[in-house]
Amino acid sequence: MSRGEHVIISRKEVVKTIIHDWIIVPGKILVRNKKAFAGFLILAFYIFIATIGPYITPYPRPWTCDRYLAPTLFKIPPTIDHPLGCDYFGKDIWAQIVWGAPTVLQIAFIAGLITTLVGITVGMVSGFKGGIVDAILMGITDIVMTIPGLPLLIVLATVIRATDPWVVGLMLSVTAWAGLARSIRSQVLSIKQREFIEAAKALGLPTYHIVFFEIMPNLMSYIAINFIFATTGAIYASVGLYFLGVLPFTSFNWGIMLNMAYAQAGAHHRLDTMHYIAAPILAVIGLQVGLILFSYAIDEMFNPRLRTEV
């Protein structure tokens, strides 16, 4: 067998291993875990309405239906003309939910990603290096943890007046990474004392190999769950800031819908407008429930010691 054939075979084996370990086995775990599978379906639905929904749902324009029209799904017989009803401007509420979903999901994903990456980087470097590096990084982390989050976000949002999801996500993660960094550091301090890490050092393996191939796999389930929690917190924070009017109003956003329902329609004390304020609340709750249910399978997916074939 030639050298080229060996290379092709080895590449095929690597691809098969990756597909088996990161697609087939997680898929089996997901199907077997009913809670996680339900969460996956919920998240898939939200991703669908955020990506495909705006192309198949008409843009919500004023006066396209009656003011404060009740949800038509509850009528007898039910219809899908305006399934969640209409607001005080005669705009379809379901269309507003669909067109507002991309912004909410983008901000949540970006904030969760930045929070997780910064927390991992600071925690891993601090725990693995130790000494003066650990003291400096943890000193900065402790200072960040003492900063009150909401007042800082209000000040940043007022000064920056950001409308881009990347900028909003970055603002939401300014202080959110500190707790994760502390936790990752504690985990690394424990793991680096174990025998297999000492053996890797004795073999002369480079630092990047020890960090990414020896320590990181033992933290993946913890990191993934914290990413979900960071995403959940970003959803609450972004919707809350839009509701308070701190972030600039965009065309459609669930937080802005809450603000309008509360301030303009008086939906908090009028029964005939309750569907207007309930729609974005239920949209946020549904997304949170999907993330939490999906997290039930995360530990088994990323922790090789817990994986079992179905």
Summary of the structure (lengths in Angstrom):
residues: 310
radius of gyration: 23.8
end to end distance: 35.9
largest distance: 79.3
contacts: 994
relative contact order: 0.14
helix: 75%
strand: 1%
